[in-house]
Amino acid sequence: METNTKKIESAAAETPKKGIFSKPWVRSIVGILLIALVVGSALVYKNISSHISIDRSIISAPVIAISPQTTGILDEVYVHSGDHVVAGQALARVGSEILTSKIDGLVIDVSNTPGQVFTGISFVGSASVVKMIDPNQLRIIGIIKENEGLADIHVGDPVSFTVDAFGGKQFVGTVESISATSRESGLAFSISDKREVKEFDIKVKYDVAAHPEFKNGMSAKMSVFKK
């Protein structure tokens, strides 16, 4: 009897213990997790590689500067910043000249300083009495470095963007134009190995009529999707 007991104990000692990974259900779970990790990584990579992020963006429209034709003294101003004006509306009087709006637009700045002398538009550096924009020309302007995906952006590419004032809400648009030259107007060439990285403007068009809440100067972020 004692001999049989010793044989059983000896056999048990010689039998290797199976680890937890030897169990089929454990191997199945590990396999599923590995597959999920691979698929997830592939999706993340695809999402990152399918679009170009431009965080430095702003809602903007070309500024229309209105100045007198000839030098004179500002006598009266008829509008205020934030006013909507129509084409032909009187904006200010400088001497005998009445300054009017050429288009329907939005006044964004006024030099309301009666008595100030304003030089005519023919003078270099002449100051404007009124500045305004055409709200229909509002665009999202993004600034991108030449080495951060500029070559992969094309006119017509779809764009998703957010406006800081409206949190993470997503809006859509399309690339309307890409600046033909860098933001630095002067020409410069360096023979050193470390060259200056240039920046370019990406202009994105969106449905202006559908978003009257967007204001000139608001900050935004955009993602340009590669076709």
C-alpha positions in Angstrom: 0.0 0.0 0.0 2.8 2.3 0.9 4.6 1.5 -2.3 1.6 2.4 -4.4 1.2 5.7 -2.6 4.9 6.6 -3.3 4.4 5.7 -7.0 1.3 8.0 -7.3 3.2 10.8 -5.6 6.2 10.3 -7.8 4.1 10.3 -11.0 2.4 13.5 -9.8 5.7 15.1 -9.2 6.9 14.2 -12.7 3.8 15.4 -14.4 4.4 19.1 -15.5 1.9 21.6 -14.4 0.0 23.3 -17.2 0.1 27.1 -17.2 -2.9 29.3 -17.6 -2.1 30.0 -21.3 -2.5 26.3 -22.1 -6.2 26.7 -21.5 -8.2 27.0 -24.8 -10.4 29.8 -23.6 -7.4 31.9 -22.5 -5.7 31.5 -25.8 -9.0 32.5 -27.6 -9.2 35.7 -25.5 -5.6 36.6 -26.1 -6.0 36.0 -29.8 -9.1 38.2 -30.0 -7.3 41.0 -28.1 -4.3 40.8 -30.5 -6.6 40.9 -33.5 -8.4 43.9 -32.1 -5.1 45.7 -31.4 -3.9 45.1 -34.9 -7.2 46.3 -36.5 -7.4 49.3 -34.1 -3.8 50.3 -35.0 -4.6 50.0 -38.7 -7.7 52.2 -38.4 -5.8 54.8 -36.4 -3.0 54.9 -38.9 -5.5 55.1 -41.8 -7.4 58.0 -40.1 -4.2 59.9 -39.5 -2.8 59.3 -42.9 -6.0 60.2 -44.7 -6.1 63.8 -43.6 -3.9 66.8 -42.8 -4.6 68.8 -39.7 -4.2 72.6 -39.7 -4.6 74.0 -36.2 -3.7 77.6 -37.1 -6.9 78.8 -38.9 -9.1 81.8 -38.8 -12.4 83.0 -40.3 -11.6 86.0 -42.4 -12.6 88.1 -45.4 -10.7 90.7 -47.4 -10.8 94.1 -45.8 -12.1 97.0 -47.8 -10.4 100.3 -46.8 -12.3 103.5 -47.6 -10.4 106.7 -47.8 -11.1 110.2 -49.4 -9.9 110.9 -52.9 -8.2 114.1 -51.8 -6.8 115.3 -48.6 -9.3 116.8 -46.2 -10.6 117.1 -42.6 -12.9 114.5 -41.2 -16.1 116.3 -40.4 -18.7 113.6 -39.7 -19.0 109.8 -39.4 -22.4 108.3 -40.1 -21.7 104.6 -39.2 -20.3 102.6 -36.3 -18.3 99.4 -36.1 -20.7 96.4 -36.5 -23.2 98.3 -38.7 -24.5 96.5 -41.9 -24.5 99.0 -44.8 -25.8 98.8 -48.3 -24.2 99.9 -51.6 -24.3 103.6 -52.0 -24.9 104.4 -48.3 -23.0 107.4 -46.9 -20.3 106.5 -44.4 -18.5 109.7 -43.6 -17.8 113.2 -44.8 -14.2 114.5 -45.3 -14.3 118.1 -46.3 -16.7 118.4 -49.2 -16.4 114.7 -50.1 -19.0 112.1 -49.0 -17.5 108.6 -48.6 -19.9 105.9 -49.6 -20.0 102.1 -49.6 -19.5 100.4 -53.0 -21.1 97.2 -51.8 -23.4 95.7 -49.2 -21.2 94.9 -46.3 -20.3 95.0 -42.6 -18.3 97.8 -41.0 -15.5 96.5 -38.9 -13.6 99.6 -38.0 -14.2 103.4 -37.9 -11.8 106.3 -37.3 -14.4 108.4 -35.5 -12.1 111.4 -34.9 -13.7 114.6 -36.3 -11.1 117.2 -37.0 -8.4 114.7 -38.1 -6.8 115.3 -41.4 -6.9 112.4 -43.9 -4.7 112.3 -46.9 -6.1 111.2 -50.3 -5.7 107.6 -51.5 -3.0 108.7 -53.9 -0.6 109.2 -51.0 1.4 106.2 -49.8 0.4 105.1 -46.4 -2.9 107.0 -46.3 -5.1 106.1 -43.4 -8.6 104.8 -44.0 -11.7 106.4 -42.5 -13.8 103.2 -42.6 -12.9 99.6 -43.0 -15.5 97.0 -44.0 -15.9 93.5 -45.3 -18.3 91.6 -47.6 -19.7 88.8 -45.3 -20.2 86.7 -48.4 -16.5 86.5 -48.8 -15.8 85.0 -45.4 -13.5 82.0 -45.6 -11.5 79.7 -43.3 -7.9 80.6 -43.8 -5.4 78.0 -42.6 -1.7 78.4 -42.3 0.4 75.4 -43.0 4.2 74.8 -43.2 5.5 73.5 -46.5 6.8 70.3 -44.9 3.6 69.4 -43.1 1.6 68.0 -46.0 1.2 71.1 -48.3 2.0 68.9 -51.4 -0.9 66.6 -50.6 -3.5 69.4 -50.5 -5.5 70.2 -53.7 -8.3 72.5 -54.7 -11.6 70.8 -54.2 -10.4 68.6 -51.3 -13.2 68.1 -48.6 -12.6 69.8 -45.3 -13.9 69.3 -41.8 -13.4 72.2 -39.4 -14.3 73.4 -35.9 -14.6 77.0 -34.6 -13.3 77.6 -31.1 -16.4 79.7 -30.2 -18.6 76.6 -30.8 -16.6 73.9 -29.1 -16.1 70.6 -30.9 -19.0 71.0 -33.3 -18.0 69.9 -36.8 -18.6 71.9 -40.0 -17.7 71.1 -43.6 -16.2 73.0 -46.5 -13.9 72.5 -49.5 -10.5 73.9 -50.4 -11.0 76.9 -52.6 -7.5 78.0 -53.2 -3.9 77.5 -52.1 -1.6 80.5 -52.0 0.8 80.6 -54.9 3.6 82.1 -52.8 4.6 81.9 -49.1 3.4 84.3 -46.5 6.8 86.0 -46.6 6.6 88.3 -49.7 10.4 89.0 -49.9 12.6 86.5 -51.8 15.4 84.9 -49.8 17.7 82.0 -50.4 20.0 80.3 -47.9 22.9 78.1 -48.9 23.1 76.6 -45.4 21.9 73.1 -44.7 19.3 74.4 -42.3 16.8 76.2 -44.5 13.9 78.3 -43.3 10.5 76.5 -43.5 8.0 78.6 -45.4 4.3 78.9 -44.6 1.3 79.0 -47.0 -2.3 79.9 -46.8 -5.1 77.4 -47.5 -8.4 79.1 -48.2 -11.6 77.0 -47.5 -15.0 77.9 -48.7 -18.1 77.0 -46.7 -21.8 77.8 -46.8 -21.8 81.3 -45.5 -25.6 81.7 -45.6 -26.0 78.7 -43.4 -23.7 80.0 -40.7 -24.4 83.6 -40.0 -23.1 83.0 -36.5 -19.5 82.9 -37.8 -17.7 86.2 -37.2 -14.7 87.8 -38.9 -11.6 87.0 -36.8 -12.9 83.8 -35.1 -10.2 81.1 -34.5 -10.7 77.7 -36.1 -9.1 74.3 -36.7 -9.4 72.3 -39.9 -8.7 68.8 -41.3 -8.2 68.5 -45.1 -9.0 65.0 -46.4 -6.9 63.6 -49.1 -8.8 62.3 -52.2 
